[in-house]
Amino acid sequence: MTKHISMKGVVQGVGFCPFVYGLATRFNLHGWVCNTSTGVEILVQGQTSSIESFLHSLNAERPPQARIDNIEVYDDTSDIEYRTFEIRTSMSVESADPSALVDVAICPDCERELFDPKDRRYLYPFISCAHCGPRFTIIKDLPYDRLNTTMAEFGMCEHCGAEYNDPLGRHFQAQPIACPQCGPFVALRENHTRFSGAVSRISSIELRTSAILKARRLLREGYILGIKSLGGFYLACDASNSLSVEELRDRKGCIEKPFALMTSDVEFVRSICHVNHEEETLLTGREKPIVLLKKKPQAEIAQKVSSWVAPHLDTLGMMLPYTPLQHLLLNQTDLILSTEPVPPLLVMTSGNVSEEPISIDDEDALQRLAPLADAFLVHNRDIYVRCDDSVVRVDHRPLTIDSETNDTVHRPSSTVYLRRSRGYAPYPIQLPIDVRPTLAVGGDLKNTFSLARAQHAFISPHMGDTENPETIQSFEKGIGHLSHILHVQPELIAHDLRTDSLATEYAAASTLEIPHVGVQHHHAHIVSCMVDNGLADRRVIGISFDGAGYGTDGMIWGGEVILASFADFERFAHLEYLPIPNGDSASRAPWSIAASFAYSLGIDIGDLPFIQHRDWQMPCVERNGNALLTSSMSYLFDAVAGLIGARNDSTYAAQAAVELEVLAKPFVSTAKSYPYVIDKDGIILLKDLLNAIVQDVGAGRPAEMIAACFHRTIVDIAIDICRRARESTGLNEVALSGDLWQNQILLELVREGLKRAGFVVYFHQQIPTNDEGLALGQVVIANCSIGMQEIASSNLNGKPSSSKITQQDH
């Protein structure tokens, strides 16, 4: 009996081929196994019962890092008879699938060997095997072979070569395999300007283990280090040393934005944060993302973490080491490393200047980051693709009471992706429709792009805000790289409607003679949520609350309730239009938005504390021709934060909204809604709401309670609007998408309220609800829109029909 087996999923770079080899040997089967660019192919010959046992064991005993998404078994009718079982050389095919190529953390076996004095890789910062190590960040092409990675320049020594070729060992075909004799090494390079005030220059001062020991000492002594990691550089310092943290903020120009933290083990995390089972699973899993955790009272943890790490917030972004080098920097028990004790908690923030991409090249980092770091811990394994850390939190579903049994219902927790990058991207998202090869360029903020074909969309790692040439260069390189390894030649480009968006400008400048499809921002949000939940094409009620998206009427939208399907949408309700001063820069000054909204609505704010020492009597709305009209929910949050004095000036994106949520959390369970009005056209009028807030501020009501009542009001508005939409249309499914749904209060209360009202509610499962999800929606909308265009054109016998589709250079 002969069977041919095709497998897809995470089946490359995780020791799957040697696993198959071992199974086949155990069941006395002959044939072969090999990697291809789409997965793994297997052919087995032998007894029927043995093949059946083999097929069962493929899934039941698979390697710990493997995941099987699809398996197909065929009868093989060829007359070839095999006498052995072999692992064949990888094959390249036209359609590549990089699903196995996400970067994964060091595995337990390698971690154990890393600190075993008897092991030849003891304290070697690049230890890895087929179950762990770098993937996406070092690969240049598929199939995933050493020659197609940045490890190609490192020839294997005799010992590594033997392990690499041993089909029964966990190092078999481990492409990043290395050791102290043959592989990369680290070096510590000192910034002499920082240490001695000499002429600016950076020179090598320590190599290998001594470099790590010196780095540990510098961190302990309060210095700031640039550290080259898996997907780019970090800036690191002692998180308990307020002087070091403040100095890092000053150098980076990052006034209050929270810093990520890294420590060696979960027990230390528990000493400063509350950690439940789901959160611990995320912290210790193969992806090792940054996990947002509720921090313990600052008074209890002040000796362990500076208040300057995440000022005004009730959470900390925690992660555990995911590379051998990070383990070596933070280990507290190894005898050699303990000669240079290190702080147990380090700030690990992105190594970049302002909003530029993180540095990945040694010389670039040594030049651009020289004003920021006192020394650099670098290495000579190149990073081919930059990749930021992923950021997640656990969605804590509230407990409810079953009305029939009166029993407590424990709702399952789930992962909420705030930034989907290292460890998760570019793992594909299943599409509910077949699409032509498509490039979707996403939006300007929190940008990701997507390349899609057939029924899969590959979302890029987080690219950042496309505000400068450096990010656009990274964006362009990322598109070129991913399209190359996927073998996708786009036949369609999807983009946002905003014409001055740098991502849209990139699409417009394309020389490809293919259709371009403009997609409305909030339509893309809702469709991305539908696709993320595996929904087939149909109309749903979509609530898209976010910052700013270009509307079909030329206004700036952001507080939208739409009736959406894949191909089109209808605007059902929205916040009333109000002016914001100074265009996009208004988000940096919530006080000015508060003044602008109040002035426009005729609300007297003359005695409120926030306008003291401000030129509020002649608002920017009246004197500034750059004022824009917007229905943005985010700007409403900014305005309320300004009115109650919670945040007058913001130093990072969404700061006012985040801090407003922190204020509201302790009081929201007892808060009552403010008055609001929704007119017959579905316009949510804000005068009564904002006037009530102003009256409360004037009466001295605590800002925390006002923030809680405001949150309750937005919850009631969302549920009210959905009821009206159901009465009008009969629709009963609601999709939630947009930046504001990162707000846990809104998400939990709206979701529970809608469910109690009998709605079916969908929220994002695999991708972020913020603008990182736009590209996924753009892919599906563009393909459905152009399909309708082609049908319409056919029905009109070649006459043109209305559409937002244009043909570039045709």
TORSE-959650 format. One line per 4 residues: number of its first residue (from 1); their letters; for each residue x, y, z of C-alpha. Coordinates in steps of 0.05 Angstrom, whole numbers, plus 5000, padded with zeros to 4 digits. Layout:
NUM	A	X,Y,Z; ...
END
This chain:
1	MTKH	5000,5000,5000; 5026,5070,4981; 4998,5136,5006; 5017,5208,4987
5	ISMK	5005,5258,5043; 5004,5334,5036; 5007,5376,5099; 5000,5451,5112
9	GVVQ	5007,5492,5174; 5067,5503,5220; 5105,5443,5194; 5171,5473,5173
13	GVGF	5228,5495,5217; 5198,5459,5277; 5232,5390,5270; 5174,5361,5230
17	CPFV	5215,5323,5178; 5258,5286,5229; 5195,5272,5268; 5164,5240,5206
21	YGLA	5229,5202,5193; 5227,5174,5264; 5153,5154,5257; 5165,5119,5190
25	TRFN	5224,5081,5219; 5183,5060,5279; 5126,5033,5236; 5174,5001,5186
29	LHGW	5150,5045,5128; 5190,5064,5066; 5186,5126,5022; 5205,5198,5034
33	VCNT	5188,5265,5065; 5208,5335,5042; 5193,5408,5054; 5162,5449,4998
37	STGV	5145,5522,4995; 5073,5504,5012; 5084,5455,5069; 5108,5383,5075
41	EILV	5098,5325,5026; 5103,5253,5049; 5101,5186,5012; 5097,5122,5052
45	QGQT	5096,5049,5031; 5081,4990,5076; 5028,4950,5112; 4958,4981,5114
49	SSIE	4955,4977,5191; 5024,5009,5196; 5004,5067,5151; 4940,5077,5191
53	SFLH	4981,5080,5256; 5029,5128,5222; 4973,5175,5201; 4944,5175,5271
57	SLNA	5011,5190,5302; 5026,5248,5254; 4976,5291,5291; 4976,5258,5360
61	ERPP	5051,5261,5370; 5071,5322,5329; 5129,5366,5353; 5109,5416,5406
65	QARI	5117,5477,5361; 5081,5445,5301; 5009,5459,5281; 4972,5421,5227
69	DNIE	4920,5463,5191; 4906,5416,5133; 4923,5344,5115; 4904,5309,5051
73	VYDD	4918,5235,5037; 4918,5205,4967; 4928,5136,4939; 4993,5133,4900
77	TSDI	4988,5089,4838; 5060,5093,4814; 5100,5028,4808; 5161,5055,4845
81	EYRT	5182,5011,4903; 5222,5043,4959; 5271,5004,5002; 5286,5058,5054
85	FEIR	5255,5121,5082; 5293,5185,5068; 5288,5260,5080; 5293,5292,5012
89	TSMS	5320,5361,4994; 5269,5417,4998; 5230,5433,4935; 5207,5502,4911
93	VESA	5138,5511,4881; 5103,5570,4851; 5057,5587,4910; 5096,5596,4974
97	DPSA	5068,5594,5044; 5110,5623,5100; 5063,5599,5155; 5119,5562,5190
101	LVDV	5167,5621,5188; 5144,5663,5247; 5200,5675,5297; 5194,5631,5359
105	AICP	5226,5635,5427; 5283,5591,5452; 5255,5522,5469; 5262,5489,5538
109	DCER	5315,5440,5513; 5360,5495,5487; 5349,5537,5549; 5371,5479,5592
113	ELFD	5433,5468,5550; 5448,5543,5551; 5460,5539,5626; 5492,5470,5629
117	PKDR	5568,5478,5641; 5579,5409,5610; 5546,5428,5544; 5590,5453,5487
121	RYLY	5541,5511,5476; 5543,5534,5549; 5528,5609,5552; 5528,5613,5476
125	PFIS	5479,5669,5457; 5457,5637,5390; 5438,5568,5413; 5378,5541,5375
129	CAHC	5349,5477,5345; 5294,5457,5297; 5242,5473,5350; 5262,5545,5362
133	GPRF	5302,5606,5341; 5296,5660,5287; 5255,5647,5225; 5221,5706,5190
137	TIIK	5273,5758,5209; 5332,5720,5178; 5300,5689,5116; 5314,5717,5046
141	DLPY	5275,5666,5005; 5236,5601,5008; 5243,5542,5017; 5269,5551,5087
145	DRLN	5341,5527,5078; 5405,5555,5108; 5429,5582,5041; 5366,5625,5038
149	TTMA	5379,5657,5106; 5428,5706,5136; 5463,5645,5167; 5490,5626,5099
153	EFGM	5557,5660,5112; 5571,5618,5173; 5600,5551,5154; 5583,5494,5202
157	CEHC	5638,5462,5243; 5644,5386,5244; 5601,5378,5306; 5545,5424,5281
161	GAEY	5547,5391,5212; 5538,5322,5243; 5478,5347,5284; 5449,5382,5224
165	NDPL	5449,5317,5184; 5425,5271,5239; 5351,5257,5222; 5337,5232,5292
169	GRHF	5365,5293,5329; 5328,5357,5344; 5382,5397,5307; 5367,5362,5241
173	QAQP	5362,5415,5187; 5358,5469,5240; 5378,5526,5194; 5404,5574,5247
177	IACP	5447,5520,5280; 5512,5547,5307; 5562,5541,5364; 5620,5582,5393
181	QCGP	5668,5551,5342; 5629,5566,5278; 5573,5614,5289; 5558,5687,5303
185	FVAL	5585,5723,5364; 5568,5785,5405; 5610,5847,5417; 5601,5906,5464
189	RENH	5617,5973,5432; 5626,6033,5476; 5601,6103,5460; 5662,6144,5481
193	TRFS	5623,6209,5478; 5580,6183,5535; 5636,6154,5577; 5692,6204,5570
197	GAVS	5667,6265,5533; 5719,6251,5479; 5708,6261,5405; 5647,6221,5384
201	RISS	5668,6152,5363; 5647,6081,5377; 5697,6024,5382; 5696,5950,5400
205	IELR	5716,5939,5472; 5692,5869,5491; 5675,5804,5454; 5634,5742,5468
209	TSAI	5620,5724,5541; 5661,5782,5568; 5617,5828,5527; 5555,5801,5561
213	LKAR	5586,5807,5630; 5606,5879,5616; 5536,5894,5590; 5506,5866,5654
217	RLLR	5552,5911,5695; 5534,5973,5655; 5459,5960,5664; 5470,5951,5738
221	EGYI	5508,6017,5742; 5451,6055,5710; 5475,6062,5638; 5430,6057,5576
225	LGIK	5448,6003,5526; 5429,5991,5454; 5418,5916,5446; 5411,5880,5380
229	SLGG	5356,5827,5386; 5317,5783,5338; 5280,5834,5296; 5315,5899,5314
233	FYLA	5349,5939,5368; 5324,5953,5438; 5343,6010,5485; 5350,5979,5554
237	CDAS	5361,6004,5625; 5348,5985,5697; 5272,5992,5706; 5278,6006,5780
241	NSLS	5326,6064,5770; 5283,6126,5761; 5343,6168,5740; 5360,6119,5684
245	VEEL	5287,6114,5661; 5279,6190,5661; 5345,6198,5624; 5322,6148,5571
249	RDRK	5257,6187,5563; 5295,6252,5556; 5343,6225,5504; 5289,6191,5463
253	GCIE	5240,6249,5469; 5188,6200,5495; 5156,6240,5551; 5103,6193,5579
257	KPFA	5091,6136,5530; 5095,6070,5569; 5157,6028,5563; 5157,5952,5556
261	LMTS	5191,5911,5610; 5229,5845,5609; 5246,5799,5667; 5274,5729,5673
265	DVEF	5214,5691,5702; 5140,5692,5717; 5151,5695,5792; 5181,5764,5786
269	VRSI	5123,5785,5742; 5076,5762,5797; 5112,5806,5847; 5092,5869,5810
273	CHVN	5030,5849,5770; 4967,5808,5776; 4973,5747,5731; 4919,5696,5716
277	HEEE	4927,5629,5681; 4912,5655,5611; 4962,5712,5620; 5015,5665,5645
281	TLLT	5003,5620,5584; 5015,5680,5538; 5077,5701,5576; 5109,5632,5573
285	GREK	5085,5610,5503; 5127,5601,5441; 5111,5672,5416; 5132,5710,5480
289	PIVL	5093,5774,5465; 5089,5835,5509; 5028,5822,5554; 4991,5880,5585
293	LKKK	4979,5863,5659; 4945,5900,5715; 4999,5926,5759; 4998,5924,5835
297	PQAE	4994,5990,5873; 5055,6033,5859; 5069,6040,5933; 5078,5964,5938
301	IAQK	5124,5958,5878; 5163,6023,5880; 5228,5989,5897; 5222,5943,5837
305	VSSW	5196,5987,5782; 5200,6062,5773; 5135,6101,5767; 5165,6132,5704
309	VAPH	5159,6067,5666; 5084,6075,5653; 5060,6141,5684; 4985,6150,5697
313	LDTL	4969,6078,5675; 4944,6018,5714; 4979,5966,5670; 5050,5945,5653
317	GMML	5073,5913,5588; 5112,5851,5610; 5151,5800,5570; 5199,5743,5585
321	PYTP	5264,5730,5548; 5255,5698,5480; 5327,5695,5455; 5388,5663,5488
325	LQHL	5422,5731,5492; 5364,5759,5532; 5367,5700,5579; 5441,5713,5589
329	LLNQ	5429,5786,5604; 5375,5772,5656; 5396,5705,5688; 5402,5711,5763
333	TDLI	5430,5641,5781; 5487,5620,5734; 5554,5620,5770; 5594,5656,5716
337	LSTE	5540,5708,5701; 5529,5721,5775; 5599,5751,5778; 5565,5812,5747
341	PVPP	5496,5817,5780; 5443,5849,5738; 5377,5884,5755; 5320,5833,5752
345	LLVM	5275,5880,5711; 5297,5917,5649; 5263,5969,5606; 5264,5941,5535
349	TSGN	5237,5995,5489; 5245,5999,5413; 5312,6023,5388; 5291,6081,5344
353	VSEE	5288,6156,5340; 5220,6190,5346; 5171,6153,5301; 5224,6122,5256
357	PISI	5228,6046,5246; 5270,6006,5295; 5343,5999,5274; 5365,5931,5248
361	DDED	5434,5945,5219; 5494,5952,5265; 5526,6012,5231; 5459,6047,5223
365	ALQR	5444,6036,5297; 5512,6059,5319; 5502,6123,5280; 5428,6139,5292
369	LAPL	5424,6115,5363; 5491,6142,5387; 5457,6201,5422; 5411,6153,5459
373	ADAF	5456,6097,5484; 5520,6093,5526; 5542,6027,5494; 5517,5976,5444
377	LVHN	5513,5901,5450; 5514,5878,5378; 5524,5814,5339; 5545,5793,5269
381	RDIY	5482,5754,5249; 5445,5801,5202; 5372,5817,5211; 5340,5813,5142
385	VRCD	5270,5836,5161; 5254,5881,5220; 5200,5857,5266; 5173,5892,5329
389	DSVV	5148,5856,5390; 5075,5835,5390; 5030,5865,5444; 4970,5828,5471
393	RVDH	4923,5827,5531; 4873,5777,5557; 4800,5794,5545; 4769,5783,5614
397	RPLT	4698,5765,5600; 4654,5783,5660; 4617,5729,5698; 4542,5726,5685
401	IDSE	4483,5689,5717; 4443,5639,5675; 4371,5663,5680; 4343,5593,5678
405	TNDT	4390,5555,5725; 4414,5615,5767; 4484,5587,5759; 4546,5629,5748
409	VHRP	4569,5626,5676; 4644,5629,5666; 4656,5661,5599; 4722,5640,5566
413	SSTV	4779,5689,5563; 4811,5703,5496; 4872,5739,5469; 4863,5810,5444
417	YLRR	4918,5830,5395; 4940,5902,5403; 5000,5894,5357; 5008,5831,5315
421	SRGY	5081,5823,5297; 5138,5778,5322; 5114,5707,5335; 5047,5716,5298
425	APYP	5061,5750,5231; 5059,5734,5174; 5017,5673,5192; 4959,5674,5142
429	IQLP	4886,5691,5155; 4835,5646,5122; 4789,5684,5074; 4715,5667,5062
433	IDVR	4722,5680,4987; 4773,5667,4933; 4812,5729,4915; 4858,5747,4859
437	PTLA	4930,5764,4877; 4920,5828,4916; 4963,5880,4952; 4927,5921,5005
441	VGGD	4968,5978,5033; 4929,5992,5096; 4928,6062,5128; 4976,6113,5155
445	LKNT	4974,6096,5229; 4995,6029,5259; 5005,6007,5187; 5007,5936,5162
449	FSLA	5000,5914,5090; 4970,5850,5064; 4986,5805,5006; 4931,5757,4989
453	RAQH	4916,5701,4939; 4864,5646,4934; 4834,5640,5004; 4892,5667,5046
457	AFIS	4913,5737,5067; 4983,5746,5094; 4985,5806,5141; 5054,5838,5149
461	PHMG	5085,5849,5217; 5070,5917,5248; 5102,5971,5205; 5087,6033,5248
465	DTEN	5061,6101,5228; 5078,6119,5156; 5096,6190,5174; 5168,6194,5149
469	PETI	5212,6170,5092; 5246,6117,5136; 5180,6082,5150; 5159,6084,5078
473	QSFE	5226,6054,5058; 5215,5998,5108; 5144,5991,5082; 5168,5985,5010
477	KGIG	5222,5935,5028; 5171,5894,5067; 5124,5890,5008; 5180,5870,4961
481	HLSH	5206,5817,5008; 5139,5785,5025; 5114,5786,4953; 5179,5753,4932
485	ILHV	5176,5696,4981; 5102,5687,4969; 5111,5690,4894; 5052,5738,4891
489	QPEL	5049,5786,4832; 4990,5832,4849; 4933,5838,4800; 4896,5888,4844
493	IAHD	4917,5943,4893; 4871,5965,4949; 4882,6030,4988; 4848,6080,5033
497	LRTD	4806,6137,5005; 4851,6189,5037; 4892,6216,4979; 4948,6248,5021
501	SLAT	4962,6184,5058; 5033,6161,5045; 5009,6089,5038; 4958,6112,4986
505	EYAA	5011,6153,4951; 5054,6090,4947; 4996,6054,4914; 4984,6111,4866
509	ASTL	5057,6112,4846; 5056,6039,4826; 5076,6026,4754; 5036,5961,4752
513	EIPH	4980,5966,4701; 4927,5937,4746; 4863,5964,4777; 4867,6007,4840
517	VGVQ	4808,6005,4888; 4796,6058,4940; 4764,6030,5004; 4729,6072,5057
521	HHHA	4764,6067,5124; 4707,6045,5168; 4679,5997,5117; 4747,5964,5118
525	HIVS	4745,5960,5194; 4678,5924,5196; 4694,5876,5139; 4761,5859,5172
529	CMVD	4722,5839,5235; 4674,5797,5193; 4731,5761,5159; 4768,5753,5225
533	NGLA	4707,5715,5251; 4699,5672,5189; 4633,5703,5168; 4606,5692,5098
537	DRRV	4584,5753,5059; 4521,5785,5087; 4498,5850,5116; 4514,5864,5189
541	IGIS	4508,5924,5235; 4578,5952,5242; 4600,5999,5298; 4666,6031,5280
545	FDGA	4691,6078,5333; 4761,6106,5321; 4803,6167,5308; 4797,6190,5236
549	GYGT	4780,6160,5169; 4764,6196,5104; 4689,6193,5090; 4652,6188,5024
553	DGMI	4626,6259,5036; 4695,6288,5043; 4690,6296,5119; 4731,6262,5173
557	WGGE	4691,6203,5201; 4703,6164,5265; 4639,6152,5305; 4603,6108,5254
561	VILA	4547,6057,5253; 4542,6026,5185; 4503,5970,5151; 4558,5933,5116
565	SFAD	4570,5874,5070; 4634,5856,5034; 4621,5898,4973; 4585,5960,5000
569	FERF	4557,5995,5060; 4505,6045,5082; 4517,6097,5136; 4461,6087,5188
573	AHLE	4483,6134,5244; 4542,6176,5266; 4565,6229,5315; 4548,6299,5294
577	YLPI	4602,6338,5258; 4642,6385,5301; 4705,6425,5284; 4774,6407,5307
581	PNGD	4829,6460,5303; 4896,6451,5269; 4878,6388,5231; 4911,6322,5251
585	SASR	4954,6356,5304; 4892,6370,5346; 4899,6302,5380; 4961,6329,5415
589	APWS	4920,6383,5450; 4856,6355,5480; 4843,6422,5514; 4836,6456,5446
593	IAAS	4787,6403,5422; 4746,6413,5485; 4745,6488,5474; 4728,6479,5400
597	FAYS	4670,6432,5413; 4642,6475,5469; 4648,6539,5429; 4614,6507,5369
601	LGID	4556,6481,5411; 4548,6546,5450; 4568,6516,5517; 4597,6564,5568
605	IGDL	4664,6538,5595; 4691,6604,5621; 4702,6581,5693; 4730,6512,5680
609	PFIQ	4801,6499,5706; 4829,6474,5640; 4821,6541,5604; 4862,6579,5655
613	HRDW	4922,6611,5622; 4894,6590,5554; 4871,6637,5498; 4804,6602,5495
617	QMPC	4759,6662,5483; 4782,6665,5410; 4784,6591,5394; 4823,6563,5336
621	VERN	4758,6546,5303; 4743,6619,5292; 4813,6643,5274; 4844,6582,5240
625	GNAL	4825,6564,5169; 4852,6493,5180; 4794,6472,5225; 4764,6406,5201
629	LTSS	4695,6378,5213; 4695,6308,5243; 4648,6256,5272; 4707,6222,5307
633	MSYL	4694,6184,5372; 4767,6189,5391; 4764,6265,5387; 4702,6263,5431
637	FDAV	4743,6225,5483; 4798,6276,5476; 4748,6332,5486; 4719,6301,5549
641	AGLI	4789,6289,5577; 4803,6362,5565; 4738,6386,5596; 4749,6348,5661
645	GARN	4823,6366,5665; 4847,6294,5658; 4893,6310,5600; 4905,6378,5570
649	DSTY	4964,6360,5524; 4979,6290,5497; 5049,6264,5487; 5031,6201,5449
653	AAQA	4973,6174,5408; 4908,6160,5445; 4939,6181,5512; 4877,6221,5532
657	AVEL	4829,6164,5517; 4873,6112,5553; 4878,6155,5616; 4804,6170,5614
661	EVLA	4791,6095,5615; 4839,6086,5674; 4801,6140,5713; 4733,6108,5698
665	KPFV	4748,6035,5715; 4738,6037,5790; 4671,6074,5785; 4638,6049,5721
669	STAK	4597,5995,5756; 4557,6048,5794; 4558,6104,5742; 4495,6130,5708
673	SYPY	4490,6154,5636; 4488,6227,5617; 4431,6251,5571; 4441,6245,5496
677	VIDK	4399,6256,5434; 4395,6216,5369; 4354,6253,5316; 4311,6222,5262
681	DGII	4369,6220,5213; 4412,6178,5261; 4457,6237,5281; 4481,6232,5353
685	LLKD	4476,6303,5381; 4527,6319,5434; 4506,6386,5465; 4465,6356,5522
689	LLNA	4520,6306,5538; 4577,6356,5539; 4536,6409,5575; 4520,6359,5631
693	IVQD	4595,6343,5637; 4611,6417,5641; 4559,6427,5695; 4588,6368,5735
697	VGAG	4658,6396,5729; 4634,6464,5752; 4599,6432,5811; 4664,6398,5833
701	RPAE	4643,6326,5817; 4704,6280,5816; 4736,6271,5748; 4736,6195,5759
705	MIAA	4661,6193,5766; 4650,6239,5706; 4695,6194,5664; 4655,6133,5686
709	CFHR	4588,6166,5670; 4615,6186,5602; 4635,6114,5587; 4565,6091,5608
713	TIVD	4535,6142,5560; 4575,6116,5500; 4555,6045,5519; 4481,6064,5520
717	IAID	4487,6102,5454; 4518,6041,5420; 4464,5994,5445; 4408,6044,5429
721	ICRR	4432,6053,5358; 4436,5978,5346; 4365,5969,5371; 4342,6023,5322
725	ARES	4381,5990,5265; 4348,5923,5280; 4279,5955,5281; 4293,5988,5214
729	TGLN	4328,5930,5178; 4316,5865,5216; 4391,5855,5222; 4412,5821,5287
733	EVAL	4488,5813,5280; 4536,5867,5304; 4610,5874,5287; 4654,5918,5330
737	SGDL	4718,5947,5300; 4762,6008,5307; 4814,6035,5356; 4764,6052,5411
741	WQNQ	4746,5979,5421; 4814,5970,5453; 4779,6004,5511; 4761,5946,5558
745	ILLE	4703,5983,5590; 4669,5997,5524; 4682,5929,5495; 4657,5890,5556
749	LVRE	4595,5932,5570; 4573,5940,5498; 4584,5867,5482; 4546,5843,5544
753	GLKR	4491,5894,5534; 4480,5875,5462; 4479,5801,5480; 4427,5813,5533
757	AGFV	4386,5849,5480; 4389,5788,5436; 4443,5809,5387; 4499,5764,5360
761	VYFH	4563,5803,5371; 4630,5795,5336; 4697,5822,5357; 4767,5810,5329
765	QQIP	4798,5742,5342; 4864,5740,5303; 4883,5811,5286; 4880,5878,5322
769	TNDE	4817,5920,5322; 4858,5982,5308; 4884,6004,5240; 4929,5943,5234
773	GLAL	4866,5907,5212; 4850,5954,5154; 4890,5917,5101; 4850,5852,5113
777	GQVV	4785,5888,5101; 4813,5924,5041; 4831,5858,5008; 4761,5830,5012
781	IANC	4724,5894,4995; 4768,5908,4935; 4758,5839,4906; 4683,5841,4916
785	SIGM	4677,5912,4890; 4716,5898,4827; 4675,5835,4817; 4612,5876,4819
789	QEIA	4644,5927,4772; 4659,5873,4722; 4589,5844,4726; 4558,5913,4720
793	SSNL	4603,5929,4660; 4582,5864,4627; 4508,5879,4639; 4517,5948,4609
797	NGKP	4548,5918,4546; 4613,5953,4557; 4585,6020,4581; 4622,6049,4641
801	SSSK	4590,6044,4710; 4603,6085,4773; 4658,6058,4817; 4718,6078,4859
805	ITQQ	4761,6034,4816; 4814,6066,4772; 4862,6037,4723; 4934,6061,4734
809	DH	4978,6074,4673; 4933,6034,4628
END
